[in-house]
Amino acid sequence: MEELIKFENVKKSYDVGEKKFNALDGVSFSISKGEFVVILGPSGAGKSTLLNLLVGEKVAAIANKVQTTRTAIKGIVNRQNSQIIFVDTPGIHKPKTKLNETMVETSFTSLTDSDIVLFLIEATSEDIGRGDRIILDKIKESKRKTILIINKIDLVKREKLLNLIDIYSKEYKFEAVIPISATNIKYKEVILEEIEKNLKPGPAYYDIEEYTDQTLRQLAEETIREKALKMLQDEVPHGIFVEVEKMKQRKNKNNEDIYDIEATIYCLKNSHKGIIIGKNGEMLKRIGRSARIDMEENFGVKVNLKTWVKVKEDWQDNNSIVSKFKLK
């Protein structure tokens, strides 16, 4: 039996086949096309930036650091006759801890579970790098429909870009090759239209009002971690993880909705703890303030955020913690 989604009190209408339904009627139907599209690429290629661009919402943490994404994050795009579920994955890298091993495993498991692949590479590459080669070989094994996305084209000259396209085109029969700058919205429609050309008929897996499968608690954790990644020194960021201990909604004295959120930032060393807190607690205050502003914008309600810092040595090799990052 076909999986259906029901729309109630949603002020939208969609064309399905030849008949137009108004969602306010509370009818149930399945989107005519819907598939899972995995985004693969090496660390630092811009996968999370691309995901946020395509979804049009802040779904994945973005920082100028490699290995920002630690687990598969879904972003949902609902169009007139299709629902595209994007899966952002950790960058491919050489694993040194159980956490790293889990991240790489997640990426390749997402590939086998996908219908279409967006293979993201950097335009600045001279040739097929080691990480790119590993991904390319996995794509060849899977024989998945793949669109090659070449990011950061604003950093290279046309001749270099054409040479890179030629190198990759000799390796695999891509459905399309799309040079982009993932920070420029003009490329969004180009990519979505190309994906739609390769979609098969299928049901909608999520309600049309959803844009991610993450819970508010997960989004809060990712938001705090993103701010820490952006503000902390290079040796600290990848040794932290964030856990929301409490998240409760209430009314304030002005009868406005507000979330009380209490979160702990865990790090590997006491020296890191001092850096995260900063002189007179200023760094932790900056992280918390920036995270709160983002949360209020994304959640649409006021947020009262409290953060603490604790040391948990070798958490990256702790099975109970690393299991949180495994693909569910």
Secondary structure, DSSP 8 states (H G I E B T S, - for coil): ----EE--S---EEEETTEEEEGGG--EE--SEEEEEEEE-BTTS-HHHHHHHHHTS--S---SSTT---S-EEEEEEETTEEEEEEE---B----SHHHHHHHHHHHHHHHT-SEEEEEEETT-SS--HHHHHHHHHHHHHT-EEEEEEE-GGGS-HHHHHHHHHHHHTT---SEEEE--TT-GGGHHHHHHHHHHT--B----S-TT-SBS--HHHHHHHHHHHHHHHHS-TTSGGG-EEEEEEEEEEE-TTS-EEEEEEEEEEES-HHHHHHHH-GGGHHHHHHHHHHHHHHHHHHSSEEEEEEEEEE-TTGGG-HHHHGGGS--
